[in-house]
Amino acid sequence: MRFLGELREGDMVSETYLCKTKNVQKTKMGKSYYSLLLQDKSGTVDAKVWELSNAIEHFEQMAYIHVEGQVTSFQGSLQMNIRRIRVAQEGEYDPTDYVPSSKRNIEEMYKELTALLATVREPHLKRLVDGYFIDNKEFIKAFKKHSAAKSVHHGFIGGLLEHTLGVVKFCDYMAGAYSILNRDLLLTAAAFHDVGKLWELSDFPENDYTDDGQLLGHIFLGAELLGNAIRTIPGFPKKLASELRHCILAHHGELEYGSPKKPAIAEAMALNFADNADAKMQTLLELFESGGNENGNEWLGYNRLFESNIRKTSI
């Protein structure tokens, strides 16, 4: 099988992929076309069907489809222009080829994460952390396999774990570098900052927003989980509880980015910086891996997420 991550601009394609999303749209001239998101375990790619002819067999979203077309580039990202589509038959594909997964070993990542969290000393925070990341087998199983996003960054099995580990490690560094930070509070907040995504996003292969994800969002869901958990721990300091939940509520940094509160304490600011840095560096990594140019010093084009024309470093 030729995976999406191997495709380059100009390639001709005849392969089976999972149709993650299917939308009927219209051009400026009023002509209907399909806008698709194709997926395999290496990632996703935007696809367009400009001519809705007899060569385009009827298919539904989340179907495995055999496509024929050519890879192009649009605004710095690969895009596939499809000429022919048929629904793939059972036995023509292996479903495990279509579930994107972290390139890192999940068990090793979880072991590294729990080793860092084991250094949390404040007794109430330690009980909170252990109650989920050590003792709650159902939570651990879900946390290990879940993604951190529908798209953009860490949108793969193990993505939530990989992103959380990256944020915890960033926070651990900052706690050692800046004495104003309460390390136990910061690491606990980092561990829990995105747990709401367990309920915001559905499992693979869908990996799409749930009703609670659309109506409430992962920031509220994570803060609610912590509030409920804190109430089960006798004597949990009220001010510490508020500070921890504030870190979750403020970790996107700005109101326009979905945070109901802006950071008001140092730990919330540090968590926002760590979350943003890890997300953006992973976004660049995925962009470079899917970029259409083999040459490391080629420009990849304008990227709307960074609002800049992006290229790889020359060396």
WOCORZI-V225543 format. One record per backbone hydrogen bond with DSSP energy under -1.0 kcal/mol. NH is the residue of the N-H (numbers start at 1). CO is the residue of the C=O. Records with the same first field share a line. If there is no record, write none. Layout:
NH=CO / CO
This chain:
6=3
7=4
10=71
11=8
13=69
15=67
17=65
18=39
19=63
20=18 / 37
21=37
23=35
25=33
27=31
30=27
33=25
34=49
35=23
36=47
37=21
38=45
39=18
40=43
41=97
43=40
45=38
47=36
48=80
49=34
53=51
56=53
57=85
62=19
63=60
65=17
66=86
67=15
68=84
69=13
70=81
71=11
72=79
74=77
77=74
79=72
80=46
81=70
82=48
83=68
84=68
85=55
86=66
88=64
92=89
97=94
98=95
102=157
109=105
110=106
111=107
112=108
113=109
114=110
115=111
116=112
117=113
118=114
119=116
120=117
126=122
127=123
128=124
129=125
130=126
131=127
132=129
133=129
134=130
135=130
137=135
140=136
141=137
142=138
143=139
144=140
145=141
146=142
148=154
153=151
156=154
157=100
159=156
160=146
162=158
163=159
164=160
165=161
166=162
167=163
168=164
169=165
170=166
171=167
172=168
173=169
174=170
175=171
176=172
177=173
178=174
181=178
186=182
187=183
188=184
189=185
190=186
191=187
192=188
193=189
195=192
197=194
198=195
199=196
200=196
201=197
202=208
207=203
210=200
214=210
215=211
216=212
217=212
221=217
222=218
223=219
224=220
225=221
226=222
227=223
228=224
229=225
230=226
231=227
232=229
233=230
236=233
241=237
242=238
243=239
244=240
245=241
246=242
247=243
248=244
249=245
250=246
251=248
253=250
254=252
257=254
258=255
259=254
261=249
269=265
270=266
271=267
272=268
273=269
274=270
275=271
276=272
277=273
278=274
279=275
280=276
281=277
282=278
283=279
284=280
285=281
286=282
287=283
288=284
289=285
290=286
291=287
298=295
300=310
303=308
307=303
308=303
310=301
312=298
